[in-house]
Amino acid sequence: MDSLTIAASGLRSAELRMAASARNVANLNTPAFRPLRTHQVSLAGGGSAAQVTQEARPQEVDLAREFLEQIRAGFQYKASLRTYAAAAEMRGHLLDILA
């Protein structure tokens, strides 16, 4: 995998992480709600993927946990975006050298 694809996979993972947490917060007062949980996995060729699962039994939504999850998603998004920008800039320099 090239660096742009790796960065894009991080952006997708952050998006899924944020969406799952937002769904949990939106259903804070829903009776018998089963929250979503996001698990990050590394891909063999590089990059990452987020796997979203639903709790087997209804649980109360822990706002502190969800806020931390959203903060983590924000950091992951920013880091992946910076990686993407750096990779794009390096490609641009390489094209300038080769041109």
Backbone as a printed PyTorch tensor [residue, N CA C, xyz], in Angstrom:
tensor([[[  0.8390,  -1.1810,   0.0000],
         [  0.0000,   0.0000,   0.0000],
         [  0.8850,   1.2450,   0.0000]],

        [[  0.4610,   2.2270,  -0.7050],
         [  1.2220,   3.4730,  -0.6940],
         [  0.7170,   4.3810,   0.4280]],

        [[  1.4730,   5.4190,   0.7210],
         [  1.1730,   6.2830,   1.8620],
         [ -0.1730,   7.0120,   1.7320]],

        [[ -0.5840,   7.3500,   0.5270],
         [ -1.8820,   8.0130,   0.3610],
         [ -3.0310,   7.0670,   0.7140]],

        [[ -2.8990,   5.8120,   0.3240],
         [ -3.9310,   4.8210,   0.6340],
         [ -3.9730,   4.5310,   2.1310]],

        [[ -2.8060,   4.4780,   2.7490],
         [ -2.7390,   4.2580,   4.2030],
         [ -3.4190,   5.4110,   4.9380]],

        [[ -3.1250,   6.6370,   4.5320],
         [ -3.7460,   7.8020,   5.1620],
         [ -5.2560,   7.8020,   4.9460]],

        [[ -5.6890,   7.4370,   3.7540],
         [ -7.1270,   7.3900,   3.4640],
         [ -7.8280,   6.3360,   4.3260]],

        [[ -7.1670,   5.2170,   4.5770],
         [ -7.7770,   4.1920,   5.4310],
         [ -7.9310,   4.7210,   6.8600]],

        [[ -6.9690,   5.5160,   7.3270],
         [ -7.0850,   6.1350,   8.6490],
         [ -8.2380,   7.1190,   8.7130]],

        [[ -8.4530,   7.8680,   7.6320],
         [ -9.5810,   8.8040,   7.5860],
         [-10.9130,   8.0550,   7.6420]],

        [[-11.0100,   6.9570,   6.8980],
         [-12.2430,   6.1530,   6.9190],
         [-12.4800,   5.5540,   8.3050]],

        [[-11.4190,   5.0770,   8.9400],
         [-11.5480,   4.5040,  10.2800],
         [-12.0280,   5.5500,  11.2760]],

        [[-11.4740,   6.7420,  11.2080],
         [-11.8810,   7.8220,  12.1050],
         [-13.3450,   8.1980,  11.8820]],

        [[-13.7580,   8.1950,  10.6230],
         [-15.1520,   8.5190,  10.3090],
         [-16.1050,   7.4880,  10.9140]],

        [[-15.7740,   6.2070,  10.7820],
         [-16.6200,   5.1570,  11.3560],
         [-16.6480,   5.2420,  12.8800]],

        [[-15.5060,   5.5120,  13.4730],
         [-15.4110,   5.6290,  14.9300],
         [-16.3090,   6.7710,  15.4230]],

        [[-16.2600,   7.9100,  14.7390],
         [-17.0660,   9.0640,  15.1300],
         [-18.5580,   8.7830,  14.9170]],

        [[-18.9100,   8.1570,  13.8170],
         [-20.3170,   7.8730,  13.5260],
         [-20.9130,   6.9140,  14.5520]],

        [[-20.1680,   5.8970,  14.9330],
         [-20.6700,   4.9420,  15.9250],
         [-20.8820,   5.6280,  17.2750]],

        [[-19.9310,   6.4500,  17.6700],
         [-20.0520,   7.1530,  18.9460],
         [-21.2070,   8.1540,  18.9140]],

        [[-21.3580,   8.8600,  17.8100],
         [-22.4560,   9.8250,  17.6860],
         [-23.8110,   9.1220,  17.7860]],

        [[-23.9110,   7.9410,  17.1890],
         [-25.1530,   7.1560,  17.2770],
         [-25.4350,   6.7740,  18.7220]],

        [[-24.3820,   6.3750,  19.4350],
         [-24.5600,   6.0060,  20.8390],
         [-25.0600,   7.1970,  21.6650]],

        [[-24.4660,   8.3620,  21.4640],
         [-24.8730,   9.5570,  22.2150],
         [-26.2970,   9.9630,  21.8400]],

        [[-26.6400,   9.8550,  20.5750],
         [-27.9870,  10.2360,  20.1360],
         [-29.0570,   9.3360,  20.7550]],

        [[-28.6830,   8.1160,  21.1030],
         [-29.6290,   7.1710,  21.6910],
         [-29.4450,   7.0180,  23.1960]],

        [[-28.9080,   8.0360,  23.8190],
         [-28.6090,   8.0150,  25.2440],
         [-29.8110,   7.5770,  26.0880]],

        [[-30.9820,   8.0770,  25.7830],
         [-32.1790,   7.7820,  26.5840],
         [-33.1060,   6.7690,  25.9290]],

        [[-32.6320,   6.0410,  24.9470],
         [-33.4480,   5.0400,  24.2750],
         [-33.5000,   3.7730,  25.1280]],

        [[-34.6830,   3.3230,  25.4900],
         [-34.7760,   2.0980,  26.2910],
         [-34.2510,   0.8830,  25.5040]],

        [[-33.5990,  -0.0160,  26.2000],
         [-33.0810,  -1.2690,  25.6410],
         [-32.1270,  -1.0320,  24.4620]],

        [[-31.3740,   0.0550,  24.5360],
         [-30.4320,   0.3790,  23.4540],
         [-29.1670,  -0.4600,  23.5830]],

        [[-28.6870,  -0.9500,  22.4550],
         [-27.4380,  -1.7180,  22.4070],
         [-26.3790,  -0.8720,  21.6970]],

        [[-25.4300,  -0.3030,  22.4410],
         [-24.4350,   0.5920,  21.8460],
         [-23.5300,  -0.1060,  20.8310]],

        [[-22.9700,   0.6950,  19.9540],
         [-21.9850,   0.2100,  18.9990],
         [-20.6010,   0.3690,  19.6070]],

        [[-19.7100,  -0.5310,  19.2900],
         [-18.3160,  -0.4570,  19.7100],
         [-17.4380,  -0.5570,  18.4730]],

        [[-16.4060,   0.2620,  18.4350],
         [-15.4940,   0.2890,  17.2990],
         [-14.1520,  -0.2880,  17.7220]],

        [[-13.6380,  -1.1820,  16.9060],
         [-12.3350,  -1.7990,  17.1550],
         [-11.4360,  -1.5120,  15.9610]],

        [[-10.2580,  -1.0490,  16.2350],
         [ -9.2780,  -0.7080,  15.2030],
         [ -8.4130,  -1.9400,  14.9100]],

        [[ -8.2230,  -2.2510,  13.6450],
         [ -7.3470,  -3.3580,  13.2600],
         [ -6.3680,  -2.8620,  12.1980]],

        [[ -5.1770,  -3.4420,  12.2200],
         [ -4.1640,  -3.1220,  11.2140],
         [ -4.3700,  -4.0160,  10.0040]],

        [[ -4.1790,  -3.4590,   8.8300],
         [ -4.2840,  -4.2420,   7.6000],
         [ -2.9150,  -4.7950,   7.2260]],

        [[ -2.8860,  -5.9390,   6.5930],
         [ -1.6330,  -6.6210,   6.2780],
         [ -0.6990,  -5.7700,   5.4310]],

        [[ -1.2050,  -5.0740,   4.4390],
         [ -0.3730,  -4.2820,   3.5520],
         [ -0.1060,  -2.8790,   4.0470]],

        [[ -0.5900,  -2.5470,   5.2180],
         [ -0.4460,  -1.2020,   5.7570],
         [ -1.8000,  -0.5460,   5.8950]],

        [[ -1.8870,   0.4140,   6.7550],
         [ -3.1420,   1.1110,   6.9760],
         [ -3.9440,   0.4620,   8.0850]],

        [[ -5.1790,   0.8960,   8.2190],
         [ -6.0340,   0.3880,   9.2830],
         [ -7.4680,   0.3060,   8.8070]],

        [[ -8.2540,  -0.4050,   9.5880],
         [ -9.6840,  -0.5000,   9.3270],
         [-10.3980,  -0.4980,  10.6670]],

        [[-11.5650,   0.0740,  10.6910],
         [-12.3900,   0.0760,  11.8960],
         [-13.4900,  -0.9540,  11.7130]],

        [[-13.6590,  -1.7680,  12.7210],
         [-14.7340,  -2.7480,  12.7210],
         [-15.7440,  -2.3370,  13.7750]],

        [[-16.9900,  -2.2160,  13.3690],
         [-18.0490,  -1.7860,  14.2760],
         [-18.8990,  -3.0010,  14.6360]],

        [[-19.0800,  -3.2030,  15.9420],
         [-19.9280,  -4.2860,  16.4320],
         [-20.9530,  -3.7010,  17.3840]],

        [[-22.0300,  -4.4310,  17.5740],
         [-23.0720,  -3.9780,  18.4930],
         [-23.0270,  -4.8540,  19.7470]],

        [[-23.2030,  -4.2260,  20.8920],
         [-23.2170,  -4.9670,  22.1500],
         [-24.3150,  -6.0260,  22.1130]],

        [[-24.0430,  -7.1530,  22.7350],
         [-25.0000,  -8.2660,  22.7250],
         [-26.2380,  -7.9620,  23.5600]],

        [[-26.0550,  -7.2060,  24.6430],
         [-27.1690,  -6.8910,  25.5350],
         [-27.3390,  -5.3820,  25.6620]],

        [[-28.5410,  -4.9360,  25.9520],
         [-28.7480,  -3.4990,  26.1710],
         [-27.8860,  -2.9820,  27.3180]],

        [[-27.3800,  -1.7670,  27.1380],
         [-26.5490,  -1.1280,  28.1480],
         [-26.8310,   0.3660,  28.1440]],

        [[-26.5250,   0.9830,  29.2810],
         [-26.5980,   2.4390,  29.3280],
         [-25.3890,   2.9950,  28.5790]],

        [[-25.5750,   4.1200,  27.9340],
         [-24.4820,   4.7840,  27.2260],
         [-23.6710,   5.5860,  28.2340]],

        [[-22.3710,   5.3470,  28.2690],
         [-21.4600,   6.0610,  29.1500],
         [-20.9310,   7.2810,  28.3920]],

        [[-21.4040,   8.4740,  28.7820],
         [-21.0230,   9.6850,  28.0590],
         [-19.5220,   9.9400,  28.1080]],

        [[-18.8810,   9.6670,  29.2290],
         [-17.4360,   9.8820,  29.3250],
         [-16.7040,   9.0140,  28.3060]],

        [[-17.1160,   7.7730,  28.1910],
         [-16.5020,   6.8660,  27.2180],
         [-16.7030,   7.3770,  25.7940]],

        [[-17.9020,   7.8520,  25.5170],
         [-18.2090,   8.3310,  24.1670],
         [-17.4560,   9.6110,  23.8430]],

        [[-17.3060,  10.4980,  24.8100],
         [-16.5430,  11.7250,  24.5640],
         [-15.0810,  11.3970,  24.2830]],

        [[-14.5190,  10.4600,  25.0430],
         [-13.1420,  10.0420,  24.7830],
         [-13.0090,   9.3980,  23.4050]],

        [[-13.9970,   8.6200,  23.0300],
         [-13.9840,   7.9830,  21.7120],
         [-14.0150,   9.0410,  20.6080]],

        [[-14.7980,  10.0890,  20.8040],
         [-14.8670,  11.1540,  19.8120],
         [-13.5720,  11.9580,  19.7640]],

        [[-12.9460,  12.1630,  20.9040],
         [-11.6500,  12.8520,  20.9220],
         [-10.6080,  12.0200,  20.1920]],

        [[-10.5910,  10.6990,  20.4610],
         [ -9.6600,   9.8090,  19.7530],
         [ -9.8940,   9.8360,  18.2490]],

        [[-11.1580,   9.8400,  17.8480],
         [-11.4770,   9.8890,  16.4210],
         [-10.9800,  11.1910,  15.8050]],

        [[-11.1110,  12.2810,  16.5390],
         [-10.6260,  13.5680,  16.0480],
         [ -9.1170,  13.5770,  15.8650]],

        [[ -8.3870,  13.0320,  16.8430],
         [ -6.9240,  12.9490,  16.7270],
         [ -6.5180,  12.0480,  15.5620]],

        [[ -7.2220,  10.9290,  15.4170],
         [ -6.9060,  10.0160,  14.3190],
         [ -7.1630,  10.6900,  12.9760]],

        [[ -8.2520,  11.4260,  12.8910],
         [ -8.5760,  12.1190,  11.6480],
         [ -7.5000,  13.1530,  11.3120]],

        [[ -7.1030,  13.9520,  12.3080],
         [ -6.0870,  14.9760,  12.0710],
         [ -4.7420,  14.3580,  11.6820]],

        [[ -4.3600,  13.2980,  12.3540],
         [ -3.0890,  12.6420,  12.0420],
         [ -3.1100,  12.0460,  10.6390]],

        [[ -4.2120,  11.4200,  10.2820],
         [ -4.3270,  10.8310,   8.9440],
         [ -4.3350,  11.9110,   7.8700]],

        [[ -4.9820,  13.0280,   8.1590],
         [ -5.0160,  14.1400,   7.2080],
         [ -3.6210,  14.7250,   7.0040]],

        [[ -2.8510,  14.8460,   8.0760],
         [ -1.4720,  15.3440,   7.9580],
         [ -0.6030,  14.3580,   7.1870]],

        [[ -0.8010,  13.0820,   7.4240],
         [ -0.0670,  12.0570,   6.6800],
         [ -0.4030,  12.1500,   5.1980]],

        [[ -1.6750,  12.3260,   4.8970],
         [ -2.1070,  12.4450,   3.5080],
         [ -1.4710,  13.6710,   2.8470]],

        [[ -1.4780,  14.8010,   3.5550],
         [ -0.8990,  16.0330,   3.0070],
         [  0.6020,  15.8860,   2.7800]],

        [[  1.3060,  15.2670,   3.7280],
         [  2.7510,  15.0670,   3.5750],
         [  3.0580,  14.1460,   2.4040]],

        [[  2.2830,  13.0810,   2.2500],
         [  2.5000,  12.1470,   1.1470],
         [  2.2360,  12.8300,  -0.1940]],

        [[  1.1860,  13.6260,  -0.2540],
         [  0.8830,  14.3390,  -1.4930],
         [  1.9800,  15.3390,  -1.8300]],

        [[  2.5020,  16.0170,  -0.8120],
         [  3.5850,  16.9790,  -1.0360],
         [  4.8480,  16.2670,  -1.5300]],

        [[  5.1630,  15.1160,  -0.9350],
         [  6.3430,  14.3630,  -1.3800],
         [  6.1880,  13.8950,  -2.8170]],

        [[  4.9870,  13.4700,  -3.1850],
         [  4.7490,  13.0720,  -4.5770],
         [  4.9360,  14.2390,  -5.5210]],

        [[  4.4850,  15.4110,  -5.0830],
         [  4.6490,  16.6040,  -5.9050],
         [  6.1110,  16.9450,  -6.1070]],

        [[  6.9070,  16.8390,  -5.0500],
         [  8.3500,  17.0910,  -5.1740],
         [  9.0140,  16.0670,  -6.0850]],

        [[  8.5950,  14.8150,  -5.9620],
         [  9.1570,  13.7770,  -6.8300],
         [  8.8390,  14.0430,  -8.2850]],

        [[  7.6060,  14.4700,  -8.5560],
         [  7.2450,  14.8070,  -9.9430],
         [  8.0490,  15.9840, -10.4540]],

        [[  8.3100,  16.9700,  -9.5790],
         [  9.1430,  18.1090,  -9.9790],
         [ 10.5550,  17.6620, -10.3240]],

        [[ 11.0950,  16.7350,  -9.5540],
         [ 12.4460,  16.2360,  -9.8120],
         [ 12.4950,  15.4640, -11.1340]],

        [[ 11.4750,  14.6580, -11.3800],
         [ 11.4500,  13.8270, -12.5770],
         [ 11.0820,  14.6120, -13.8420]],

        [[ 10.4770,  15.7620, -13.6950],
         [ 10.0270,  16.5340, -14.8570],
         [ 11.1440,  17.2730, -15.5500]]])
